[in-house]
Amino acid sequence: MPYCGLQTNANIGDKESLAKKLSSLVANELGKPEMYVMVSVEERAMTFGGSTEKCAFVDLRSIGLTSSQTPKLSKAICDLLEKEIGVKADRTYISFSDSQGYMWGWNSTTF
């Protein structure tokens, strides 16, 4: 049920490895089974503040995401992106979304 989408203009290299690291991080931080975590990683042309220096946008959606979880998630995601692809925290936006189970479809039904 958690979805983590990463868009960046940084050279990712091994996209699958980064996707797996994000998947594990999201599962651990949210306390959800990783079997339900979906991650998407995309390299694309981007600007931030009018500059094409490395930047990233992360879209994290989950059922039951609370405001008390987002500061720790923000730090963990920013730390991972800086370590893995060199995107600094001040060049990263993260959008957090809490979803209702009935608004999240899976396996021909909803949660």
Backbone bond lengths (Angstrom), bond angles and torsions (degrees), N, CA, C in turn:
res aa  C-N    CA-C-N  psi(-1)  N-CA   C-N-CA  omega(-1)  CA-C   N-CA-C  phi
1 M - - - 1.440 - - 1.515 113.11 -
2 P 1.339 120.10 -32.21 1.460 116.09 172.54 1.534 110.87 -71.07
3 Y 1.320 115.23 141.16 1.456 122.35 174.02 1.519 107.51 -124.67
4 C 1.323 115.79 131.15 1.466 121.38 176.86 1.519 108.43 -126.55
5 G 1.325 116.27 112.37 1.455 121.63 178.29 1.518 110.01 -108.52
6 L 1.317 116.44 127.73 1.466 122.59 178.04 1.513 109.58 -114.38
7 Q 1.326 115.47 127.33 1.457 121.95 170.97 1.520 106.37 -120.81
8 T 1.333 116.73 132.26 1.457 120.35 -178.98 1.518 110.89 -151.74
9 N 1.323 114.78 156.58 1.460 119.57 173.06 1.527 110.87 -99.95
10 A 1.320 117.14 3.78 1.468 121.72 177.42 1.525 109.59 -76.38
11 N 1.320 115.76 152.60 1.455 121.18 174.64 1.525 107.53 -75.57
12 I 1.308 116.50 112.78 1.462 120.69 -175.04 1.519 112.17 -81.48
13 G 1.305 117.51 -37.26 1.464 118.89 -176.46 1.521 109.83 79.69
14 D 1.321 117.41 -105.92 1.460 122.72 -178.23 1.533 109.62 -87.92
15 K 1.318 115.37 90.70 1.472 120.93 -177.66 1.525 112.32 -62.59
16 E 1.323 116.98 -38.92 1.465 119.91 -179.10 1.525 111.40 -63.81
17 S 1.313 117.22 -40.81 1.463 120.72 178.97 1.524 110.62 -63.45
18 L 1.329 117.08 -44.43 1.463 120.56 179.01 1.527 110.64 -65.08
19 A 1.332 117.57 -40.64 1.463 120.98 178.13 1.530 110.76 -60.73
20 K 1.313 117.22 -41.91 1.468 121.14 179.40 1.525 111.08 -66.23
21 K 1.318 117.37 -39.06 1.469 120.30 178.29 1.525 110.87 -66.22
22 L 1.326 116.92 -41.68 1.470 120.34 176.47 1.526 110.74 -64.23
23 S 1.321 117.44 -40.88 1.458 121.76 179.41 1.525 111.03 -59.97
24 S 1.303 116.31 -47.36 1.462 121.21 179.39 1.523 111.33 -63.56
25 L 1.330 116.68 -43.65 1.463 121.38 179.55 1.530 110.68 -60.60
26 V 1.324 116.86 -48.01 1.463 121.05 -178.62 1.529 110.77 -62.40
27 A 1.317 117.16 -45.28 1.464 120.75 179.49 1.524 110.66 -60.26
28 N 1.328 116.49 -46.88 1.467 120.51 -178.39 1.521 111.92 -65.29
29 E 1.314 117.21 -46.81 1.465 120.63 -177.16 1.531 112.31 -66.83
30 L 1.334 116.96 -34.36 1.460 120.58 -179.19 1.530 112.91 -90.04
31 G 1.331 116.31 -11.76 1.457 119.28 -177.88 1.519 112.55 67.02
32 K 1.343 115.72 35.12 1.464 121.45 -178.53 1.526 108.82 -115.56
33 P 1.339 117.16 151.46 1.465 119.39 177.32 1.530 110.79 -62.34
34 E 1.327 116.38 132.74 1.460 119.73 -178.38 1.528 111.90 -63.84
35 M 1.326 117.37 -21.94 1.467 119.52 -179.76 1.532 112.47 -61.07
36 Y 1.342 117.53 -17.05 1.470 121.33 179.51 1.532 112.90 -101.22
37 V 1.319 118.30 -5.50 1.468 121.63 -176.00 1.524 110.06 -83.18
38 M 1.330 116.14 130.71 1.468 122.21 173.70 1.523 108.41 -115.48
39 V 1.338 115.89 135.33 1.465 121.61 179.47 1.520 109.19 -129.06
40 S 1.311 115.62 138.09 1.455 122.74 175.21 1.522 108.23 -124.81
41 V 1.334 116.35 133.96 1.469 121.47 -179.04 1.522 108.06 -126.08
42 E 1.348 115.95 124.17 1.470 121.00 -178.56 1.521 111.23 -132.53
43 E 1.320 115.74 135.50 1.470 121.55 168.34 1.515 106.88 -97.13
44 R 1.336 116.11 135.18 1.463 119.58 179.89 1.524 110.02 -157.58
45 A 1.322 115.62 166.96 1.464 120.51 174.60 1.521 108.11 -70.42
46 M 1.337 116.56 130.44 1.464 121.12 -179.08 1.519 109.79 -148.89
47 T 1.316 115.44 154.54 1.462 121.58 169.61 1.517 108.49 -129.27
48 F 1.315 116.04 156.08 1.468 122.18 174.80 1.517 104.64 -142.69
49 G 1.308 117.36 121.69 1.464 120.73 -178.45 1.517 112.80 62.56
50 G 1.326 116.63 28.82 1.459 121.22 179.44 1.521 114.08 79.90
51 S 1.330 117.46 3.89 1.459 122.14 -178.15 1.528 110.33 -113.12
52 T 1.323 115.41 146.72 1.465 120.19 176.40 1.530 111.71 -97.17
53 E 1.342 117.92 14.39 1.465 119.67 171.99 1.519 108.47 -58.26
54 K 1.340 116.60 160.64 1.456 120.72 -178.62 1.523 111.54 -50.25
55 C 1.335 114.92 133.46 1.462 121.24 177.34 1.523 108.37 -151.19
56 A 1.329 115.82 168.75 1.460 119.87 -179.10 1.528 110.77 -150.86
57 F 1.320 114.22 150.97 1.455 122.09 171.03 1.519 107.26 -126.44
58 V 1.331 116.25 128.20 1.455 121.74 179.54 1.520 108.48 -119.04
59 D 1.318 115.58 131.55 1.465 122.96 177.41 1.519 106.57 -113.06
60 L 1.340 117.28 108.98 1.453 121.23 -179.32 1.524 109.59 -115.22
61 R 1.325 115.80 118.74 1.464 122.37 -178.63 1.524 108.36 -123.09
62 S 1.313 116.09 139.98 1.460 119.40 177.96 1.520 110.37 -159.78
63 I 1.305 115.24 150.00 1.458 121.17 173.18 1.526 107.22 -73.35
64 G 1.325 116.35 127.46 1.454 120.76 176.66 1.512 115.79 81.01
65 L 1.322 118.16 15.96 1.463 121.39 177.78 1.525 109.22 -68.38
66 T 1.325 116.48 128.64 1.464 120.20 -177.35 1.525 111.31 -112.00
67 S 1.318 114.74 158.91 1.469 120.04 179.37 1.525 111.37 -64.98
68 S 1.324 118.54 -25.16 1.463 119.92 178.72 1.529 111.86 -73.67
69 Q 1.333 118.44 -18.71 1.462 121.88 179.18 1.530 112.94 -86.33
70 T 1.329 117.77 -25.11 1.461 119.95 -169.64 1.537 115.30 -67.71
71 P 1.334 120.99 -36.21 1.468 117.90 178.42 1.537 112.80 -62.05
72 K 1.329 117.04 -42.67 1.465 120.57 179.57 1.526 110.72 -67.82
73 L 1.335 116.59 -40.19 1.461 120.74 176.49 1.523 111.19 -61.98
74 S 1.334 116.45 -43.57 1.462 120.88 179.25 1.521 110.69 -58.08
75 K 1.316 116.88 -47.20 1.470 121.20 -179.97 1.524 110.92 -62.93
76 A 1.327 116.76 -47.09 1.465 120.44 -177.58 1.528 111.85 -62.99
77 I 1.329 116.60 -43.13 1.469 120.60 179.26 1.526 110.59 -65.76
78 C 1.333 116.77 -47.01 1.469 120.12 -179.99 1.532 110.87 -61.70
79 D 1.318 117.38 -41.90 1.465 120.45 177.94 1.526 111.13 -60.67
80 L 1.330 116.85 -43.87 1.462 120.66 179.71 1.523 111.44 -63.46
81 L 1.344 116.96 -45.27 1.465 119.99 -178.77 1.521 111.79 -65.02
82 E 1.332 117.04 -37.93 1.468 118.99 178.25 1.529 110.37 -66.55
83 K 1.308 116.92 -43.54 1.466 121.22 -179.07 1.525 111.99 -66.50
84 E 1.320 116.55 -45.29 1.468 120.94 -172.05 1.529 114.71 -83.29
85 I 1.344 117.63 -38.50 1.470 118.75 -175.04 1.528 113.28 -130.77
86 G 1.322 117.15 5.79 1.461 120.30 173.53 1.515 115.85 75.86
87 V 1.334 118.02 20.08 1.466 120.50 177.18 1.526 107.99 -90.15
88 K 1.317 116.02 121.87 1.461 120.72 -178.52 1.527 111.34 -74.48
89 A 1.313 114.89 152.82 1.462 121.23 -177.70 1.528 112.28 -59.00
90 D 1.339 116.35 -35.14 1.468 118.56 -178.90 1.528 112.99 -80.03
91 R 1.340 116.04 6.01 1.461 121.87 175.05 1.527 109.74 -120.83
92 T 1.327 115.49 23.20 1.462 121.68 -178.00 1.530 109.99 -128.02
93 Y 1.318 115.20 129.14 1.467 121.55 169.59 1.525 107.26 -108.08
94 I 1.330 115.54 142.18 1.462 121.34 175.63 1.524 107.64 -129.04
95 S 1.311 116.04 126.86 1.461 122.01 175.55 1.526 107.92 -104.46
96 F 1.332 116.17 119.68 1.462 122.01 178.20 1.520 109.31 -102.34
97 S 1.328 116.09 135.71 1.462 120.58 178.45 1.520 110.09 -136.00
98 D 1.328 115.28 127.83 1.456 121.83 172.53 1.520 107.49 -92.06
99 S 1.319 116.71 131.09 1.470 120.95 -179.42 1.518 110.14 -115.86
100 Q 1.304 115.90 148.71 1.455 121.90 173.09 1.529 108.33 -82.16
101 G 1.310 117.20 142.42 1.462 121.27 -178.73 1.511 113.88 -55.66
102 Y 1.321 116.86 -37.91 1.464 119.91 -179.16 1.533 112.36 -71.93
103 M 1.335 116.98 -11.22 1.462 121.25 178.11 1.536 111.76 -100.56
104 W 1.327 117.63 9.45 1.457 122.05 -177.65 1.521 108.17 -124.58
105 G 1.332 116.23 109.39 1.459 121.07 -178.22 1.515 112.46 -90.34
106 W 1.320 114.73 145.42 1.466 121.72 176.96 1.515 108.80 -164.68
107 N 1.316 117.14 138.90 1.453 123.48 171.90 1.538 111.42 55.94
108 S 1.318 116.06 44.33 1.466 124.03 177.52 1.525 114.59 68.52
109 T 1.344 117.04 16.43 1.458 120.77 177.56 1.526 108.41 -149.16
110 T 1.288 118.62 -160.23 1.474 123.10 175.36 1.520 108.83 -128.51
111 F 1.331 115.04 166.46 1.448 119.88 176.99 1.528 110.13 -80.84
